[in-house]
């Protein structure tokens, strides 16, 4: 079985299972491929790959959308019901997608689970759009699927895919270089949003896991964890605070204030691709901010 077919997530009931092939050849159609992406980052990559040959709908389209509190609408359900390709993050991050897919079986629809493509499982850090290998695999899988559906556009799709794959290689080299230049650096985090970047750059995370997990789950951190975080700043035991701007609550604003008071640089990151920005530029901007802070 090919790596491409292994990489595809389990398809919804009634979907055309690529593991066993399809009865018809969708590449013969002249229609644009309808892609629904749960998150903005995947919608952006689908547009980069497909160009004017795809219609992309993003469900969590607001740059400030919170997937943990998101409630899909009838319009979202209709979009998924009509989609040729659905892209979800997986790993429990956007579980509403699986429910909508299961509620509207459709022959020929492909469901791509990015977390599964990267070899991750439920319980792993779900913020896989910051992991270069996951983005590279997604580009390869989407390119193959779009070529299968739009065979005549294969050369152009391959060129666009190669550009994304080449960027992921540069991204990996950038993180390796950052780690070598800042060997031994330690940072605090508000949430594990940026952890794939930090791990790839070999930057140590000093925050107690129980603290960042509590923030991620929307809970108040334990008093002893709050004290441990305060000590990281007052004792200047970390080079920077990596702060998720999309989680604003009393515990995180206090954390931000304490870092500022201690003159610890703050690296602001987001879970969602900002408006009018391309995925690659967004990630590079945040990595550059980390580099400057260290």
C-alpha positions in Angstrom: 0.0 0.0 0.0 1.4 3.4 -0.9 2.4 6.0 1.7 -0.3 8.3 0.3 -3.0 5.8 1.1 -1.6 5.0 4.4 -1.6 8.7 5.2 -5.3 9.3 4.7 -7.5 9.2 7.7 -10.4 6.8 7.9 -13.2 8.1 5.6 -16.7 8.7 6.7 -19.5 6.1 6.2 -20.5 6.1 2.5 -17.3 7.9 1.4 -15.2 6.5 -1.5 -12.4 4.7 0.4 -9.1 5.4 -1.3 -7.7 2.4 0.4 -9.6 0.2 -2.1 -10.0 2.7 -5.0 -13.0 4.3 -6.5 -15.4 3.0 -9.1 -15.1 6.1 -11.2 -12.3 8.4 -12.2 -13.0 11.9 -10.7 -10.2 13.3 -12.8 -12.5 13.4 -15.8 -14.7 16.1 -14.3 -14.4 19.7 -15.4 -15.9 21.1 -12.1 -13.8 22.8 -9.5 -12.9 20.6 -6.5 -14.9 21.6 -3.4 -12.6 21.6 -0.3 -13.8 22.3 3.2 -11.1 23.0 5.8 -11.9 23.1 9.5 -9.0 25.6 10.2 -7.8 28.6 8.3 -4.2 27.3 8.0 -5.4 24.2 6.1 -7.8 26.2 3.9 -4.8 28.5 3.0 -2.6 25.6 2.0 -5.5 24.1 -0.1 -5.8 27.3 -2.0 -2.0 27.5 -2.5 -2.1 24.0 -4.0 -5.3 24.1 -6.0 -5.3 27.7 -7.2 -8.3 28.6 -9.2 -9.2 25.0 -9.6 -10.6 24.6 -6.1 -13.4 26.2 -4.1 -12.3 26.4 -0.5 -14.6 26.9 2.5 -13.1 27.3 5.9 -15.3 26.6 8.9 -13.3 28.3 11.6 -12.8 31.3 9.4 -12.5 34.0 12.0 -8.9 34.7 13.1 -10.1 34.7 16.7 -12.2 31.5 16.5 -11.9 29.1 19.4 -12.3 25.5 18.2 -12.8 24.3 21.8 -16.0 26.4 22.1 -17.1 26.3 18.5 -20.6 25.2 17.6 -21.1 24.4 13.9 -24.0 26.0 12.0 -26.4 24.6 9.4 -24.3 26.3 6.8 -21.2 24.4 8.0 -23.1 21.1 7.8 -24.2 21.9 4.2 -20.7 22.8 3.2 -19.3 19.4 4.5 -22.3 17.6 2.9 -21.3 18.9 -0.5 -17.5 18.7 -0.2 -15.2 16.6 -2.3 -12.4 16.9 0.3 -12.7 17.7 4.0 -9.6 18.6 5.9 -9.6 18.4 9.7 -6.9 18.8 12.3 -7.9 15.8 14.3 -6.6 14.7 17.7 -9.8 15.9 19.3 -9.1 19.5 18.3 -12.1 19.8 15.9 -14.2 16.8 16.8 -17.3 18.6 15.3 -16.0 17.7 11.8 -16.3 14.0 12.4 -19.9 14.4 13.6 -20.8 16.5 10.5 -19.2 14.1 8.1 -20.9 11.1 9.7 -24.3 12.9 9.5 -24.0 13.4 5.8 -22.5 10.3 4.0 -21.4 11.0 0.5 -19.8 8.7 -2.0 -16.5 10.0 -3.3 -15.7 12.4 -0.4 -12.3 12.2 1.1 -11.6 13.1 4.8 -8.0 14.1 5.5 -6.9 14.0 9.2 -3.7 16.1 9.5 -2.9 14.8 13.0 -3.1 11.2 11.7 -1.0 12.1 8.7 1.8 13.1 11.0 1.6 9.8 12.9 0.0 11.4 16.0 -2.8 10.0 18.2 -5.5 11.4 20.4 -3.8 12.8 23.5 -0.8 14.2 21.6 -0.3 17.9 21.2 -2.9 18.9 18.6 -1.2 22.0 17.3 0.4 20.1 14.4 0.3 23.0 11.9 3.5 24.2 13.5 5.2 20.8 12.7 7.0 20.9 9.3 6.7 17.2 8.7 2.9 17.3 9.1 2.6 20.2 6.7 4.9 18.5 4.1 2.8 15.3 4.3 -0.4 17.2 4.0 0.9 19.0 0.9 1.9 15.7 -0.7 -1.5 14.0 0.1 -3.6 17.0 -1.0 -1.6 17.3 -4.2 -2.1 13.6 -5.0 -5.8 13.8 -4.2 -6.3 17.0 -6.3 -4.3 15.4 -9.2 -6.5 12.3 -9.0 -9.6 14.5 -9.3 -8.1 17.1 -11.7 -5.7 15.0 -13.7 -5.1 17.5 -16.4 -3.7 20.0 -13.8 -1.1 17.6 -12.5 2.0 19.5 -13.7 0.9 22.8 -12.1 -0.2 21.1 -8.9 3.2 19.4 -8.7 5.0 22.7 -9.1 2.9 24.3 -6.3 3.4 21.3 -4.1 7.1 21.3 -4.6 7.2 25.0 -3.5 5.5 24.1 -0.2 7.7 21.1 0.3 10.8 23.1 -0.3 9.6 25.7 2.3 9.1 22.9 4.9 12.7 21.9 4.3 13.9 25.5 4.8 11.7 25.7 7.9 13.4 22.6 9.4 16.8 24.1 8.7 15.8 27.4 10.3 14.7 25.7 13.5 17.8 23.6 13.7 19.9 26.8 13.2 17.9 28.6 15.9 18.5 25.8 18.3 22.3 25.8 17.7 22.5 29.6 18.1 20.5 29.5 21.4 21.8 26.3 22.9 20.6 25.8 26.4 17.9 28.4 26.2 14.8 27.9 28.3 11.4 29.5 27.9 8.1 29.7 29.7 4.8 29.1 27.9 1.2 29.9 28.6 -0.1 26.9 26.6 1.5 24.2 24.4 0.5 25.9 21.2 4.1 26.5 20.0 5.7 23.4 21.4 6.4 21.7 18.1 8.6 24.7 17.2 10.3 24.7 20.5 11.0 21.0 20.4 12.4 21.2 16.9 14.7 24.0 17.9 15.7 22.1 21.1 14.5 25.0 23.3 13.7 23.7 26.8 10.2 24.4 28.2 10.4 25.4 31.9 6.7 25.7 32.6 5.1 22.9 34.7 3.1 20.7 32.3 0.2 20.9 34.8 0.1 24.7 34.4 0.0 24.8 30.6 -2.5 21.9 30.5 -4.8 23.7 32.9 -4.8 26.9 30.8 -5.4 24.8 27.6 -8.4 23.2 29.2 -9.8 26.5 30.4 -9.1 25.7 34.1 -7.4 27.7 36.8 -3.8 26.5 37.4 -3.0 25.1 40.9 -1.5 27.7 43.3 1.8 25.9 43.4 2.1 26.0 39.6 1.3 29.7 39.7 4.0 30.2 42.2 6.5 28.2 40.1 5.7 30.3 37.1 6.2 33.5 39.0 9.6 32.3 40.2 10.6 31.6 36.6 10.2 35.3 35.9 11.4 36.9 39.1 14.5 34.7 39.1 15.1 35.4 35.4 15.3 31.6 34.9 13.8 31.8 31.4 14.8 33.8 28.3 11.2 34.5 27.2 7.5 33.8 27.6 5.7 32.2 24.6 2.2 33.6 25.0 -1.0 32.5 23.1 -2.8 35.7 22.3 -6.1 33.9 21.7 -6.5 32.8 25.3 -7.2 35.9 27.4 -8.4 35.2 30.9 -7.4 36.3 34.4 -4.7 33.7 34.8 -3.0 34.4 31.5 -3.2 38.2 31.8 -1.6 37.9 35.2 1.1 35.8 33.7 1.7 38.3 31.0 1.9 41.2 33.5 4.4 39.3 35.7 6.6 38.6 32.7 6.6 42.3 31.7 7.3 43.4 35.3 10.3 41.1 35.3 11.4 42.4 31.9 11.1 38.9 30.4 10.6 39.2 26.6 7.2 38.0 25.3 6.8 36.0 22.1 3.2 36.3 21.0 1.7 33.4 19.0 -1.7 32.4 17.8 -3.6 29.2 17.1 -5.3 30.6 14.1 -3.8 32.0 10.9 -4.3 35.8 11.0 -6.4 37.6 8.3 -4.6 38.5 5.1 -1.5 36.4 5.9 -0.1 33.3 4.3 0.8 30.2 6.4 4.5 30.4 5.7 4.8 34.1 6.4 2.8 33.7 9.7 5.0 30.9 11.0 8.2 32.6 9.9 7.2 35.8 11.6 6.6 34.0 14.9 9.8 32.0 14.7 11.7 35.3 14.0 10.1 36.8 17.1 11.3 33.8 19.2 14.8 34.2 17.7 14.9 37.9 18.7 13.6 37.2 22.2 16.3 34.6 22.9 
